[in-house]
Amino acid sequence: MRTRRTARTTVAALVTVLLAGSLAACGNSDTGGDSGGGDDKIVLGFSQVGAESGWRTANTTSIKEAAAEAGIELKFDDAQQKQENQIKAIRNFIQQKVDVIAFSPVVESGWDTVLKEAKDAGIPVILTDRAVDSADKSLYKTFLGSDFVKEGRLSGEWLVENTRSATGPVNIVELQGTTGSAPANDRKKGFAEAIAASPNLKIIASQSGDFTRAGGKQVMEQFLKANPDVDVLFAHNDDMGLGALEAITAAGKTPGKDILIITIDAVKDGMQALADGKFNFIAECSPLLGPQLMELTKKVHAGEEVPVRIETEETTFTQEQARKALPDRKY
């Protein structure tokens, strides 16, 4: 009898220890711990356009830092500016059963099928930075980003105001962003609308530089060979404008004087060019969307209603304003 009691006591003690260990483990999981593996942690799948510019790099950094700060597990994918890569990434996120999907679309069209797959899987989708042209707005919860038409319009309005004294034609060349992308389409539209009432302002050439410095330089070289009398460059982002600077200088012209340069974004390198007098005007497009995206991720995961369109707050910069803003610039 003594042997049986001892065995029973030993088994009971072992069960108690195992239960205590199990409870302790559950306690660590509920608090989130440092391992990031708790069941209560929101998992966000994010597909980025690529790393084509200083703006995009700052945008990626903002998203990664904000996710870490918010305690959200981020599954990040770089699409390398290819729509097929983004569609594949979104399908992978669906297969992994993430809680929320967010992405910045490479182009506007061609998303309905994969967005319906996410909807059918019960995974809410957030659009960031760029929109899609889907007629079915139920395929995504919200779009967080800039008003690209407004950016183009502000750029055109500045040009109209600063060329009022011109007596002859003002020849404009335009460096467009990635063909088919929302910012390229909308910035072109806004700029054209703003200068439409000024018949002396004429766009004599317009071509995509794909939002890259290399593309901006190459296309600007072509513009200058075909049209030596260029008065204004409108670039859809700073990086293309910075690439164009090299082509303008190599052609023996002074950027900011012989050719007025208007760009969009206001990243640090662009702001420096503006402060140095090489650019003339920048319409801001903030890349720091991370904190807002994480707040939206939490809300849609919780089933809360959010606005279908959330616009970021931005401004514009002249050369003098850039000089004042540069010391405190975060990107």
C-alpha positions in Angstrom: 0.0 0.0 0.0 2.8 2.4 0.8 4.3 1.9 -2.7 0.9 2.7 -4.4 0.4 5.9 -2.3 4.0 7.0 -3.2 3.3 6.4 -6.9 0.0 8.3 -6.8 1.6 11.2 -5.0 4.4 11.3 -7.6 1.9 11.3 -10.5 -0.2 14.1 -8.9 2.9 16.2 -8.4 3.9 15.8 -12.0 0.4 16.7 -13.3 0.5 19.8 -11.1 3.9 20.9 -12.5 2.7 20.3 -16.1 -0.5 22.3 -15.5 1.5 25.2 -14.0 3.9 25.2 -16.9 1.0 25.2 -19.4 -0.7 28.1 -17.6 2.5 30.1 -17.5 2.9 29.6 -21.3 -0.6 30.8 -22.0 0.1 33.8 -19.8 3.1 34.7 -21.9 1.1 34.3 -25.2 -1.7 36.6 -24.0 0.6 39.4 -23.1 2.3 39.3 -26.5 5.7 38.7 -25.0 8.9 39.6 -27.0 8.5 36.6 -29.3 5.7 38.2 -31.3 4.0 34.8 -31.7 0.8 35.4 -29.6 -2.6 34.5 -31.1 -3.9 37.9 -30.3 -1.3 39.7 -32.5 -2.7 41.2 -35.7 -0.9 40.0 -38.8 -0.7 42.5 -41.7 0.3 41.4 -45.2 1.7 44.4 -47.1 2.8 44.5 -50.7 5.0 47.4 -51.7 5.4 48.8 -55.2 9.2 48.5 -55.0 12.2 50.7 -54.2 12.2 53.0 -57.2 12.7 56.3 -55.4 13.6 58.1 -52.2 9.9 58.5 -51.5 9.3 54.8 -51.7 12.2 54.0 -49.4 10.9 56.5 -46.8 7.4 55.0 -47.2 8.7 51.5 -46.6 10.7 52.6 -43.5 7.6 54.4 -42.1 5.4 51.3 -42.5 8.0 48.9 -40.9 8.7 51.2 -38.0 5.0 51.9 -37.3 4.1 48.2 -37.4 6.8 47.4 -34.8 5.7 50.2 -32.6 2.0 49.2 -32.9 2.8 45.5 -32.1 1.5 44.4 -35.4 3.2 41.4 -37.2 4.2 42.6 -40.7 4.6 40.3 -43.6 6.3 42.5 -46.2 6.7 41.9 -49.9 8.5 44.0 -52.5 6.8 43.7 -55.9 9.7 45.3 -57.8 7.2 47.4 -59.8 5.5 44.4 -61.4 1.7 43.9 -61.0 2.0 40.1 -61.4 4.3 40.1 -58.3 1.8 42.0 -56.3 -1.1 39.7 -57.3 1.0 36.7 -56.3 1.9 38.3 -53.0 -1.7 39.0 -52.2 -2.7 35.4 -53.0 0.1 34.2 -50.7 -1.2 36.5 -47.9 -4.7 34.9 -48.4 -3.2 31.4 -48.2 -1.4 32.4 -45.0 -4.7 33.6 -43.6 -3.3 37.0 -42.5 -5.8 39.3 -40.6 -5.5 42.3 -43.0 -4.0 43.0 -46.4 -2.7 46.4 -47.5 -0.9 47.3 -50.7 0.2 50.2 -52.9 -1.0 49.2 -56.4 1.6 49.4 -59.2 -1.1 50.4 -61.7 -4.8 51.2 -61.3 -6.4 48.4 -63.4 -6.6 44.7 -63.1 -7.3 44.0 -59.4 -10.9 42.9 -59.2 -10.2 39.1 -59.3 -7.6 39.0 -56.6 -9.5 41.5 -54.4 -12.6 39.4 -54.7 -10.6 36.4 -53.6 -9.5 38.3 -50.4 -13.1 39.4 -49.8 -14.4 35.8 -50.1 -11.7 34.7 -47.7 -13.0 37.3 -45.2 -9.8 39.4 -45.2 -10.2 43.2 -45.3 -8.0 45.1 -47.7 -6.6 48.6 -47.3 -5.2 50.6 -50.3 -2.3 52.9 -49.5 -0.7 55.7 -51.5 -2.3 54.6 -54.8 -5.9 53.8 -55.7 -7.5 51.2 -58.0 -10.2 51.9 -60.7 -12.5 49.1 -59.6 -16.2 49.9 -59.9 -16.9 47.6 -56.9 -15.9 49.7 -53.9 -16.8 46.8 -51.5 -13.6 45.0 -52.6 -11.6 47.2 -50.2 -12.3 49.0 -46.9 -10.5 52.3 -47.5 -7.9 54.2 -49.5 -5.3 56.1 -47.5 -3.2 58.5 -49.6 -2.6 61.8 -51.3 -4.8 63.7 -53.7 -2.7 63.3 -56.8 -4.9 65.5 -59.0 -4.5 68.3 -56.4 -0.7 67.9 -56.5 -0.7 68.3 -60.3 -3.1 71.2 -60.1 -1.1 73.1 -57.5 2.0 72.6 -59.7 0.2 74.1 -62.7 -1.2 77.0 -60.7 2.3 77.9 -59.5 3.5 77.9 -63.1 0.6 80.0 -64.3 1.2 82.6 -61.6 5.0 82.7 -62.2 4.8 83.1 -66.0 2.2 85.8 -66.2 4.8 88.2 -67.6 5.8 85.9 -70.5 5.1 87.5 -73.8 5.7 84.5 -76.0 5.0 80.7 -75.8 6.3 78.8 -72.7 7.4 75.4 -73.8 6.8 72.7 -71.2 8.2 69.1 -71.1 6.6 66.6 -68.8 8.3 63.6 -67.1 5.4 61.2 -66.3 5.4 58.5 -63.6 4.9 54.8 -64.3 2.5 54.4 -67.1 -1.0 53.4 -65.9 -0.3 54.3 -62.2 -2.7 56.5 -60.3 -0.2 59.2 -59.5 0.9 59.5 -63.2 -2.6 59.6 -64.4 -3.9 62.1 -61.8 -0.9 64.4 -61.7 -1.0 64.8 -65.5 -4.7 65.5 -65.3 -4.4 68.1 -62.5 -1.5 69.9 -64.2 -3.3 70.0 -67.6 -6.4 71.4 -66.0 -4.5 74.2 -64.2 -2.7 75.5 -67.3 -5.7 75.0 -69.7 -6.8 78.7 -69.5 -3.3 79.9 -70.4 -2.8 79.4 -74.1 0.8 80.4 -74.1 1.7 77.5 -71.8 2.2 74.5 -74.1 3.2 70.9 -73.2 5.5 70.1 -76.2 6.6 66.6 -75.0 5.4 64.2 -72.4 6.9 60.7 -71.6 7.3 58.3 -68.7 10.5 58.2 -66.8 9.1 55.5 -64.5 9.6 57.5 -61.3 13.3 56.8 -61.4 16.4 59.1 -61.6 17.9 57.0 -64.4 14.6 57.3 -66.3 14.4 61.0 -65.7 17.9 61.6 -67.0 17.4 59.5 -70.1 14.1 61.0 -71.1 15.2 64.5 -70.4 18.2 63.9 -72.7 15.8 62.9 -75.4 13.6 65.9 -74.8 16.5 68.4 -75.1 17.8 66.8 -78.3 14.4 67.0 -79.9 13.4 70.4 -78.4 16.3 72.7 -77.6 14.0 75.5 -76.5 12.6 74.0 -73.4 11.4 76.6 -70.8 9.8 74.4 -68.1 10.1 70.9 -66.8 7.2 69.3 -64.9 8.4 66.1 -63.3 5.9 63.8 -61.5 8.4 63.1 -58.7 11.6 64.5 -57.3 13.8 61.6 -58.4 13.0 62.1 -62.1 13.6 65.8 -61.6 17.0 65.0 -60.0 17.9 62.8 -62.9 16.9 65.5 -65.3 19.2 68.0 -63.6 22.2 66.0 -64.9 20.9 66.1 -68.5 20.1 69.8 -68.3 23.6 70.6 -66.9 25.2 68.4 -69.5 23.4 70.3 -72.2 25.0 73.6 -71.0 21.8 75.0 -69.4 21.3 76.2 -65.8 18.6 74.3 -64.0 16.2 76.6 -62.1 17.0 79.6 -64.4 17.2 78.6 -68.0 14.7 75.9 -67.4 12.2 76.2 -64.5 11.7 72.9 -62.7 8.5 71.8 -60.9 8.4 68.4 -59.1 6.2 66.5 -56.6 7.1 64.7 -53.4 9.5 66.9 -51.3 12.0 64.2 -50.3 15.2 65.5 -48.7 17.3 65.4 -51.9 14.5 67.2 -53.8 14.2 69.8 -51.1 17.9 70.4 -51.1 17.8 71.0 -54.9 15.0 73.4 -54.3 16.9 75.2 -51.5 20.0 75.4 -53.8 17.9 77.1 -56.5 18.0 74.2 -59.0 14.3 73.4 -58.5 11.7 76.1 -58.4 8.7 74.6 -56.8 7.7 71.3 -55.1 4.2 70.0 -54.2 4.5 67.7 -51.2 3.4 64.1 -51.2 4.2 62.7 -47.7 5.5 59.1 -47.6 5.0 58.8 -43.8 1.8 56.8 -43.9 2.9 54.1 -41.5 1.2 55.3 -38.3 -2.1 56.0 -40.0 -2.0 52.6 -41.7 -1.5 50.8 -38.5 -4.5 52.6 -36.9 -6.6 51.7 -39.8 -5.4 48.1 -39.6 -6.5 47.8 -36.0 -9.9 49.4 -36.8 -10.8 47.2 -39.8 -9.6 44.1 -38.0 -12.0 45.0 -35.1 -14.8 45.4 -37.6 -15.1 49.2 -37.1 -16.4 51.4 -39.9 -13.8 53.7 -41.5 -14.1 56.4 -44.1 -13.7 55.0 -47.7 -11.2 57.8 -48.5 -8.6 59.3 -46.1 -6.5 62.1 -47.4 -3.0 62.9 -46.0 -2.2 66.5 -45.0 0.4 68.1 -47.3 1.7 71.4 -48.4 3.9 73.1 -51.1 7.4 74.6 -51.0 9.1 77.5 -52.7 12.9 77.8 -52.6 12.8 80.0 -49.5 10.4 77.7 -47.7 12.6 74.7 -48.5 15.6 76.4 -46.9 13.6 77.0 -43.7 12.1 73.4 -43.7 15.2 71.4 -44.5 16.8 71.3 -41.0 13.8 69.5 -39.5 13.0 67.4 -42.5 12.3 63.7 -41.6 12.7 62.2 -45.1 
